[in-house]
Amino acid sequence: MDLVNPLLLIPLLVCPVFIIAGLILIFSPPKKINYLYGYRTKRSMKNQETWDYAQPVAGRHLIYFAMAYLCTSLIHAIAPDISDVFGAALSLGFLIIGVIILFRKTESDIREKFGEI
């Protein structure tokens, strides 16, 4: 098994961090709006109610994304001859697209709950 291949290595390093961050947002979210820790966007920081709602929602989405992103490492098993450069580009592309989807989904959930703020 080639653990150096970025298509395998990047998800294996990133996903545990995302899962831990998601669990923190769910079980120990920041109590007050701050600029240091938590899901911080203009919409989530609008007032305390949106802040309190956004933290566990973002945490759940973060965990779902981490699980889906971890599955991308299976591409390495299916196509082990992918070059390191292409594997890194593919893995980072999935990561960027996934984070964009994560933010869009969380913002959509906040908008659905509170309307346009």
Long-range contacts (C-beta under 8 A, 24 or more apart in sequence): 2-76, 2-80, 4-84, 5-76, 5-80, 5-82, 5-84, 5-87, 6-84, 6-87, 6-88, 6-91, 7-72, 7-73, 7-75, 7-76, 7-82, 7-87, 7-88, 7-90, 7-91, 8-73, 8-76, 8-87, 10-88, 10-91, 10-92, 10-95, 11-69, 11-70, 11-72, 11-73, 11-91, 12-70, 12-73, 14-66, 14-69, 14-95, 15-66, 15-67, 15-69, 15-70, 16-66, 18-62, 18-63, 18-65, 18-66, 18-69, 19-62, 19-63, 19-66, 19-67, 21-59, 21-62, 22-58, 22-59, 22-60, 22-61, 22-62, 22-63, 22-66, 23-59, 23-63, 24-59, 25-55, 25-56, 25-58, 25-59, 25-62, 26-55, 26-56, 26-59, 26-60, 26-63, 29-55, 29-56, 29-59, 30-55, 39-106, 41-103, 41-106, 41-107, 43-107, 43-110, 43-111, 43-117, 44-106, 44-110, 46-114, 46-117, 49-114, 50-110, 50-114, 50-117, 53-110, 53-113, 53-114, 54-106, 54-110, 57-106, 57-109, 57-110, 58-102, 58-106, 61-102, 61-105, 61-106, 61-109, 62-102, 65-98, 65-99, 65-101, 65-102, 68-98, 69-94, 69-95, 69-98
